Amino acid sequence: SQIYIACQNGRVDQALSLGFLLCWIAGDLTNFIGCYLTNQLPIQIVTAIFYVNMDIIMISQFVYYKLKNQMTKRKVFK
């Protein structure tokens, strides 16, 4: 639901920091690697993959809206 709300209002870059998102994806990636290397149940691996994908979507949204909002600000000041 957070991803959907972010798409609606276009303010992801003001709500989260890139450092936070990078730490978040690092944690989820290590979780996935740990699940894979220790032969966890398939549902645990699928859940880890799901979280990594959601992180990638959030980072993509962050970058997209950061660039979009910067372009909008530049047009306003010209």
C-alpha positions in Angstrom: 0.0 0.0 0.0 3.0 2.3 0.6 4.1 1.9 -3.0 0.6 2.7 -4.3 0.3 5.8 -2.1 3.7 7.0 -3.2 2.6 6.7 -6.9 -0.5 8.7 -6.2 1.2 11.7 -4.5 4.7 11.5 -6.1 6.5 12.4 -2.8 8.7 9.4 -2.2 11.9 11.4 -2.3 10.6 13.6 0.6 9.4 10.7 2.7 12.4 8.4 2.6 16.2 8.8 2.3 18.3 7.0 -0.2 20.6 5.8 2.6 17.7 4.2 4.4 16.5 2.4 1.3 20.0 1.1 0.5 20.4 -0.2 4.1 17.0 -1.8 3.7 17.8 -3.6 0.5 21.2 -4.7 1.9 19.4 -6.3 4.8 16.9 -8.0 2.6 19.6 -9.2 0.2 21.6 -10.7 3.1 18.4 -12.4 4.3 17.9 -13.9 0.8 21.5 -15.1 0.6 21.2 -16.6 4.1 18.0 -18.4 3.1 19.5 -19.7 -0.1 22.8 -20.9 1.4 21.2 -22.6 4.4 18.6 -24.4 2.3 15.6 -22.9 4.0 12.0 -23.8 3.1 10.9 -22.7 -0.4 8.4 -20.3 1.2 11.1 -18.5 3.1 13.2 -18.1 -0.1 10.1 -16.9 -2.0 9.4 -14.4 0.7 13.0 -13.1 0.7 12.8 -12.7 -3.1 9.5 -10.8 -2.7 11.0 -8.4 -0.2 14.0 -7.7 -2.5 11.7 -7.0 -5.4 9.7 -4.6 -3.3 12.9 -2.8 -2.3 13.9 -2.5 -5.9 10.5 -1.0 -6.7 10.8 1.5 -3.8 14.3 2.5 -4.9 13.1 2.9 -8.5 10.2 5.1 -7.3 12.6 7.1 -5.2 15.0 7.8 -8.1 12.1 8.4 -10.6 10.4 11.0 -8.4 13.6 12.6 -7.3 14.5 13.2 -10.9 11.0 14.2 -11.8 10.7 16.7 -8.9 14.1 18.2 -9.7 13.1 18.7 -13.3 9.9 20.4 -12.2 11.8 22.7 -9.8 14.2 23.7 -12.6 11.3 24.6 -14.9 9.6 26.7 -12.2 12.8 28.7 -11.6 13.6 29.4 -15.3 
